[in-house]
Amino acid sequence: MDYIECLKHEMIAAFGCTEPIALAYSAARARAVLASEPDRITARLSGNMIKNANSVKVPGTQGRKGIAISLACGAFLGDGDKELQVLENIDKSRLPEMDRFIADGKIKVELKPDVPNLYIEIEEFSGNKSSKVVIEDSHTNITLIEKNGIPIFKKQVETSAEEEQVEFSFEKIYDFARNGDYSSLKPVLDKEIEYNTAIAEEGMKNEWGSSIGRILLKNNPGSFAETVTAYAAAGSDARMSGCELPVVINSGSGNQGITVSVPIIMYAREFNLSKEELYSALVFANLIGLYLKQRIGKLSAYCGVVSASSAAAAGIAFIKKEEPKIIQETLSNALAVNSGLICDGAKPSCAMKIASSLRNAMLAYEQAKEHKSFEAGDGIVMSDIEHTIAAVSRIAKDGMKSTDEVILDEMIRSETQRAI
């Protein structure tokens, strides 16, 4: 897969946080196979799916949140043909019916051990009929469909993962963004500019979630760096609280899509840069964001907005035509500091994590310009950017496995205590 195909595959629009929407999509596809509305649903999910879908509000549900409402709305109201926009324009008059279905115990959620971090298995029943849909590794990657216990579609996960592997490096990404022909990507980039700006502006206009973006701007007027940080956080404020606006995602995440793009878009507008300059910087930043997350995986204990923020600051350095060395050091400086930020699921505090990570990344850029960058041997800073990225990836994927398990245990403990 080349960079053009990669970006077209990854930069898709999603209506709502991608984990609950992936659940809704799975349930809608299972309902289509069942060919009737289910009388009960069983979901077997990886720990990371439970963690990321548990606490976030689902768009179109009038403030409802969590796994069960995602499954119910997907199965009864969703349109599986829309993929990650499955819940767009659902019939809200049926939401009380969804509440009764959940209250009657018709949805069962189970933790599925020893599966990929992104794993969804939905089984639906209607009388003596049944259907099953399994999704693995990415939010719409269906690997198994069964009808009445008989497989009607099966995909080899290993083959698909190998086919989708992209050969990333800083040098290749930089060269492609500067010199490559990405004209076929312009419709995708235009959508990213339109959608991600719109949700950031919505988050700033109205009180969503904890209003991190609004608070940040109110207390730091006049600073452009703080303004772009505030708007990116505001986009997350709205998205995590059920705003019914789509977002173009990065690395399977709307928050990462907002974070990697909004600061660059705002910079280009503030300084009247050309559309071509903006396109080039967005191509660069989106590819860097994907590169930083490639070996980590879409879901982990590592907060993905750290990667997206680092890519955004590098994108601003890129659009300002800094030397590659400055851009590389910006990435290295940013990754050296905030890479320990944990992911404890999608919820309002994601906006604060975006603010923290973008502030750090913008400081990392200023640090690089002052020729005060961290040196090889300073903690996890390696001899070059490729080795630093590899080190961060290994820490996030392998080193934080037990961290992920403890986070999930504590979240389950918290849910249990609230229920008592």
Buried (B, 14 or more C-beta within 10 A) or exposed (E): BEBBEBBBEBBBBBBBBBBBBBBBBBBBBBBBBBEEEBEBBBBBBBBBBBBBBBBBBBBBBEEBBBBBBBBBBBBBBBBBEBBBBBBBEBEEEBBEEBBEBBEEEBBEBEEBEEBBBBBBBBBBBBEEBBBBBBBBBBBBBBBBBBBEEEEEEEEEBEEBBEEBEBEBEBEBBBEBBEEBEBEEBEEBBEBBBEBBBBBBBBBBEBEBBBBBBBBBBEEBEEEEBBBBBBBBBBBBBBBBBBBBBBBBBBBBBBBBBBBBBBBBBBBBEEEEBEEEBBBBBBBBBBBBBBBBBBBBBBBBBBBBBBBBBBBBBBBBBBBBEBEBEBBBBBBBBBBBBBBBBBBBBBBBBBBBBBBBBBBBBBBBBEBBBEEEBBEEEEEBBBEEBBBBBEBBBBBBBEBBEEBBEEBBEEBBEEEEEEEE
